[in-house]
Amino acid sequence: MQFDDGRGEFSDVIRARAPRGLRDQVKAVAAQKGMSSAELIRLAITSYIANTSEGGAASAGV
């Protein structure tokens, strides 16, 4: 049985600082791809981890 805390599938929060203008770039690219900014960022992070870690996607938790 899994515990449901009501926060959905992506309950962990990660915060990061970025250069000015990056948020707008992310929003624009996400809109072009038909996804949310959060989805684009999750995809970018998991892809980066999968491509740079030993063990690939298994270590990224995807």
C-alpha positions in Angstrom: 0.0 0.0 0.0 1.3 3.4 -1.0 1.0 6.5 1.2 -0.9 9.3 -0.5 -0.1 12.7 0.9 -2.4 14.5 -1.6 0.5 16.2 -3.3 0.5 14.1 -6.4 3.2 12.3 -8.3 5.8 15.1 -8.1 5.7 16.1 -4.4 9.4 17.1 -3.9 10.3 20.7 -4.6 13.6 21.8 -6.0 14.5 25.5 -6.1 17.4 27.0 -8.0 18.7 30.5 -9.0 19.1 31.3 -12.6 20.3 34.2 -14.7 17.8 36.9 -15.6 15.8 36.0 -18.7 16.1 32.2 -18.3 12.6 31.9 -16.9 11.2 33.6 -19.9 13.2 31.4 -22.2 12.0 28.3 -20.4 8.4 29.5 -20.6 8.7 30.2 -24.3 10.2 26.8 -25.2 7.7 25.0 -23.0 4.8 26.8 -24.7 6.3 25.8 -28.1 6.4 22.2 -27.0 2.9 22.3 -25.5 4.1 21.6 -22.0 4.4 23.4 -18.7 7.7 25.0 -17.6 7.9 22.5 -14.7 7.5 19.6 -17.1 10.2 21.0 -19.4 12.6 21.5 -16.4 11.9 17.9 -15.1 12.6 16.5 -18.5 15.8 18.5 -18.8 17.1 17.4 -15.4 16.2 13.7 -15.8 17.7 13.6 -19.3 20.9 15.3 -18.1 21.2 12.8 -15.2 20.5 9.8 -17.4 23.1 10.9 -19.9 25.8 11.8 -17.5 25.4 9.2 -14.7 26.8 5.6 -14.6 23.8 3.4 -14.9 21.8 5.9 -17.0 18.0 6.3 -16.4 18.0 3.7 -13.6 20.1 6.1 -11.4 17.9 9.1 -12.4 14.8 7.4 -10.9 13.0 7.5 -14.2 
